[in-house]
Amino acid sequence: MQPRRAMWIFIFTTLFVAVNDRLLFVIFPTFLIEKNFSATEIGLIFSFGAFMLVVLRTVIGRLSDRYGRKKVLSLSLLISSMTTAVYPYASRLYEFATIKSAEEISRTLKESVDESIQADAFPRKSRPEYLIKMGKAFPISRAIAAVLGIIITTYLSLVYGFYIAAISMFIAFLVFAVFYREEKSAKKKTMGKISPLAYGRKFNTIAVVGFITALVFGLMYFPAFFILAERVLGLKANDLFVFLLISYIVSAALIHFVEKRKKNFGTKSIMIGILIFFALFSFLYAFSNMFLFVVALMGIAVSYYFWRIAFKTMKMDIAKPVTRGEQLGFAKTLEGIGDILGPFIGGLLIDIFSIQTPFILGSLLYILVAIIILKSI
């Protein structure tokens, strides 16, 4: 398949996946807060994803090297659509945890092959260009999701948000399953023992960076960000969607502006600079002030989209083509472990210490990641 055609398929798939993701990002934690779950309980629900499935990301990625990646990603999108539609019927902690576990199956399948299938589709020389274009489409897709979120939370109920998110993910499944054609050359006939030590120091460093940044994201956002916004500052779900919408528009415009001057975001200096911004803005959350909250939200949101492009580009470039699925699956395994630990630790820190603690710790961890990249890559 021609890279340009593949790019448009990925962009349309990303659009509908983003609607699902961004609606759930705000609606699901708000739904749990309205049901009066504690910070620790909300953290447990987000952390309950099946641990062995996360560990299996390396194996799933390896199998995709041998048998192809399209079926894995298609199945992921279908399962996600089904699990999202079930959330409104849950009311107890174990019910939410069970559905979240089923969702983790979908996420594990997707995260195991998502980056490797894009790396297969885009040749290395032109990959930064394509990833930047897709990077612009990502916040635009989220902006569309935010508009839907504003409409749902203003005029409808949260339950409708789950159904619309489920339908959107099903459309993503149809778009990708019907239109994407996986080239035979993308299927690598490799076997043998899985050995992360063989991936090389640089790739393993990037994998550790992914683990820490995923841990910090869970630590600060599920449930700390939403408890700070809704219980401390009195913001509503539609207020958050409005702020996020503005951040998505600004992000897309800035990426377009910077793209004209720099064709590759996957550099060490850019990554370190973004991490410093992450640390600064994360610390602002700890002041529990409305103005600083909005500044932090905007700053982190804009910085994140540059980070996402840079991090994906570096990972794809460092991974060896013959074991690309396995290596990127291993990196996703570590990120998945961070996703599981982050919310639980964040919830505990809030209940034991204060709402400010996850943000202070997150800021310090971002500085640590910057040092790791400076010294090891």
C-alpha positions in Angstrom: 0.0 0.0 0.0 1.2 3.5 -0.8 2.3 5.4 2.3 0.1 8.4 1.5 -3.0 6.1 1.2 -2.0 4.3 4.4 -1.6 7.7 6.1 -5.2 8.7 5.3 -6.5 5.4 6.5 -4.6 5.9 9.8 -5.9 9.5 10.0 -9.5 8.5 9.6 -9.1 5.6 12.0 -7.4 8.0 14.5 -10.3 10.4 14.2 -12.9 7.8 15.4 -10.6 6.3 17.9 -10.0 9.8 19.3 -13.7 10.5 19.7 -14.0 7.3 21.8 -10.8 8.0 23.8 -11.5 11.7 24.6 -15.1 11.1 25.5 -14.1 8.4 27.9 -11.2 10.5 29.2 -13.6 13.0 30.8 -16.9 11.1 31.0 -15.6 7.9 32.7 -13.8 9.5 35.7 -16.7 12.0 36.1 -19.2 9.1 36.0 -17.2 7.4 38.8 -16.9 10.6 40.9 -20.7 11.1 40.6 -21.1 7.5 42.0 -19.0 8.7 45.1 -16.1 6.2 44.7 -13.1 7.2 46.7 -9.8 8.3 45.1 -8.2 4.9 45.9 -11.2 3.0 44.5 -11.1 5.0 41.2 -7.4 4.4 41.0 -8.0 0.6 41.5 -10.6 0.6 38.7 -8.1 2.2 36.3 -5.3 0.0 37.5 -7.3 -3.3 37.3 -6.4 -4.0 33.7 -5.2 -7.6 33.4 -1.5 -7.5 34.3 -0.6 -10.7 32.3 -2.2 -9.2 29.2 0.0 -6.1 29.5 3.1 -8.4 29.9 1.9 -10.3 26.8 2.3 -7.1 24.6 5.9 -8.3 23.8 4.6 -11.7 22.7 1.7 -10.2 20.7 4.1 -7.9 19.0 6.4 -10.8 18.2 3.6 -12.8 16.8 2.6 -9.9 14.6 6.2 -9.9 13.2 5.4 -13.4 12.0 1.7 -13.4 11.0 0.9 -9.7 10.4 -0.6 -6.9 12.4 -3.9 -6.0 10.7 -6.0 -8.7 12.3 -4.7 -7.9 15.8 -5.5 -4.2 15.5 -8.9 -4.8 13.9 -9.9 -7.2 16.8 -8.7 -4.5 19.3 -11.0 -1.9 17.8 -14.0 -4.2 17.8 -13.5 -5.3 21.4 -13.1 -1.7 22.5 -16.4 -0.8 20.9 -18.2 -3.6 22.7 -16.8 -2.9 26.2 -17.5 0.9 26.0 -21.1 0.2 25.3 -21.4 -1.8 28.6 -20.1 0.8 31.0 -23.5 2.5 31.7 -24.9 -0.8 33.0 -22.2 -1.1 35.8 -22.7 0.3 39.3 -20.4 -1.6 41.7 -16.7 -1.5 42.0 -16.1 -5.1 40.8 -18.4 -4.5 37.8 -16.4 -1.4 36.6 -13.2 -3.3 37.3 -14.3 -6.3 35.2 -15.3 -4.1 32.3 -12.0 -2.2 32.6 -10.2 -5.5 32.5 -12.0 -6.4 29.2 -11.1 -3.0 27.8 -7.5 -3.7 28.7 -7.6 -6.7 26.4 -8.5 -4.4 23.6 -5.9 -1.8 24.6 -3.2 -4.5 24.9 -3.9 -5.8 21.4 -3.9 -2.3 20.0 -0.8 -1.0 21.8 1.1 -4.2 20.9 1.0 -3.4 17.1 -0.1 0.2 16.7 3.3 1.7 16.3 4.9 -1.2 14.4 2.1 -1.2 11.8 2.7 2.5 11.2 6.5 1.9 11.1 5.9 -0.8 8.4 3.7 1.6 6.4 6.1 4.6 6.3 9.7 4.3 5.0 12.3 5.5 7.4 13.4 8.5 5.3 9.9 9.9 5.0 8.6 8.6 8.3 9.2 11.9 10.3 7.2 13.8 7.6 4.3 11.4 7.8 4.3 11.2 11.6 4.2 15.0 11.9 1.2 15.1 9.5 -0.5 12.4 11.6 0.6 14.4 14.7 -1.4 17.4 13.4 -4.4 15.2 12.7 -4.4 13.8 16.3 -5.3 17.1 18.2 -7.7 18.0 15.4 -9.5 14.7 16.0 -9.5 15.3 19.7 -11.0 18.8 19.1 -13.9 17.2 17.2 -14.3 14.8 20.2 -14.3 17.8 22.6 -17.1 19.5 20.6 -19.1 16.3 20.9 -18.3 16.2 24.6 -19.5 19.7 25.2 -22.8 18.9 23.5 -23.2 15.6 25.4 -22.4 17.0 28.8 -24.4 20.2 28.3 -27.6 18.9 26.6 -27.6 15.1 27.2 -26.4 12.8 30.0 -23.1 11.0 30.5 -24.7 7.7 29.5 -25.1 9.0 26.0 -21.4 9.7 25.9 -20.6 6.0 26.4 -22.9 5.0 23.5 -21.5 7.6 21.1 -18.0 6.6 22.0 -18.8 2.9 21.3 -20.3 3.8 17.9 -17.3 5.9 17.0 -14.9 3.0 17.8 -17.0 0.6 15.7 -16.7 3.0 12.8 -12.9 3.0 13.4 -13.0 -0.8 13.2 -14.9 -0.7 9.9 -12.6 1.9 8.3 -9.4 0.0 9.2 -10.6 -3.5 8.6 -12.1 -2.7 5.2 -9.7 -0.3 3.7 -6.2 -1.1 5.1 -4.2 -3.6 3.1 -1.2 -5.1 4.9 1.8 -5.7 2.6 3.3 -9.2 2.7 6.7 -7.6 3.3 5.5 -6.4 6.7 5.3 -10.0 7.9 8.7 -11.0 9.3 9.4 -14.7 9.6 11.3 -14.7 12.9 11.5 -17.1 15.7 13.8 -17.8 18.6 14.1 -16.6 22.2 12.8 -13.3 23.3 15.7 -11.3 24.8 15.2 -7.7 25.7 19.0 -7.4 26.2 19.4 -7.9 22.4 17.4 -4.8 21.7 20.3 -2.5 22.5 21.0 0.1 25.2 19.3 3.0 23.3 16.1 1.1 22.7 15.9 -0.2 26.3 16.4 3.4 27.5 13.6 4.6 25.4 11.4 1.7 26.8 12.2 2.8 30.4 11.4 6.4 29.5 8.0 5.2 28.2 7.4 3.3 31.5 8.1 6.4 33.7 6.1 8.8 31.5 3.1 6.4 31.5 3.4 6.0 35.3 3.4 9.8 35.7 0.4 10.2 33.4 -1.7 7.7 35.4 -0.4 9.2 38.7 -1.5 12.7 37.8 -4.7 12.1 35.8 -6.6 9.1 37.1 -8.0 10.3 39.4 -5.9 13.3 40.6 -6.7 15.7 37.8 -10.4 15.1 37.9 -10.7 15.2 41.6 -8.8 18.5 41.6 -10.9 19.9 38.8 -14.3 18.8 40.0 -14.1 18.5 43.8 -11.6 21.2 44.6 -12.0 23.8 41.9 -15.7 23.1 41.1 -15.3 22.6 37.4 -17.8 20.5 35.5 -17.3 18.0 32.7 -18.4 20.5 30.0 -15.9 23.1 31.4 -13.1 20.5 30.9 -14.2 19.8 27.4 -14.0 23.5 26.6 -10.5 23.9 28.0 -9.4 20.8 26.2 -10.9 21.9 22.9 -8.9 25.2 23.1 -5.7 23.2 23.8 -6.3 20.9 20.8 -6.8 23.8 18.4 -3.7 25.6 19.7 -1.7 22.3 19.5 -2.6 21.6 15.9 -1.7 25.2 14.9 1.6 25.1 16.7 2.6 21.8 15.2 1.8 23.2 11.7 3.9 26.3 12.4 6.9 24.4 13.7 6.6 21.8 10.9 7.6 24.5 8.4 10.9 25.0 10.2 11.8 21.5 11.4 11.0 18.3 9.6 12.0 15.9 12.3 10.7 16.2 15.9 12.4 12.9 17.0 15.6 14.5 18.4 17.1 14.4 21.9 17.1 18.1 22.4 13.3 18.4 21.6 12.5 15.6 24.0 14.5 17.1 26.9 12.9 20.5 26.3 9.4 19.1 26.3 10.1 17.2 29.6 11.2 20.4 31.3 7.9 22.0 30.2 6.0 18.9 31.5 7.7 19.3 34.9 7.0 23.0 35.2 3.4 22.8 34.2 2.8 19.7 36.3 4.1 21.5 39.4 1.5 24.3 38.8 -1.3 21.9 39.4 -0.1 21.5 43.0 -1.2 25.1 43.8 -4.9 24.2 43.4 -5.6 27.6 41.8 -8.1 28.0 39.0 -5.8 30.3 36.8 -2.7 28.1 37.3 -4.8 25.0 36.7 -5.9 26.3 33.3 -2.3 27.4 32.4 -1.0 23.9 33.4 -3.7 22.1 31.4 -3.0 24.1 28.3 0.8 23.9 28.7 0.8 20.1 29.2 -1.7 19.5 26.5 0.3 21.5 23.9 3.6 20.0 25.0 2.2 16.5 24.9 1.5 16.5 21.1 5.1 17.5 20.4 6.3 14.8 22.8 4.0 12.2 21.2 5.5 12.8 17.7 9.1 12.9 19.0 8.8 9.8 21.2 7.1 7.7 18.4 9.7 8.8 15.8 12.6 7.9 18.0 11.2 4.5 19.0 10.4 3.5 15.5 13.8 4.6 14.2 15.7 2.8 16.9 13.8 -0.5 16.6 15.3 -3.1 14.3 12.9 -3.8 11.3 13.2 -7.6 11.5 12.0 -7.6 15.2 10.1 -4.3 15.1 6.8 -5.7 16.4 8.5 -7.6 19.3 10.7 -4.6 20.3 7.8 -2.0 20.2 5.6 -4.6 21.9 8.2 -4.8 24.7 8.2 -1.0 25.0 4.4 -1.0 25.2 4.7 -3.7 27.9 6.6 -1.3 30.1 4.2 1.5 29.3 1.3 -0.7 30.2 2.8 -1.5 33.6 3.2 2.2 34.2 -0.5 2.7 33.2 -1.5 0.1 35.8 0.7 1.3 38.6 0.1 5.1 38.1 -3.6 5.4 38.9 -3.4 3.2 42.0 -0.4 5.0 43.4 -2.0 8.4 42.6 -5.2 7.4 44.4 -3.3 6.2 47.5 -1.2 9.4 47.6 -4.4 11.5 47.6 -6.1 9.6 50.3 -3.0 9.3 52.5 -1.4 12.7 51.9 -3.1 15.4 49.8 -4.4 16.2 46.3 -1.1 18.1 45.6 1.2 15.1 46.2 0.7 13.3 42.8 1.5 16.5 40.9 4.7 17.2 42.9 5.9 13.7 42.5 5.0 13.7 38.8 7.0 16.9 38.2 10.1 15.4 39.9 9.8 12.2 37.8 9.7 14.3 34.6 13.0 15.9 35.6 14.4 12.4 36.2 13.4 11.3 32.7 15.0 14.3 31.2 18.3 13.4 33.0 18.0 9.8 31.7 17.7 10.9 28.1 20.5 13.4 28.5 22.9 10.8 29.9 21.9 7.6 28.1 20.7 8.4 24.5 
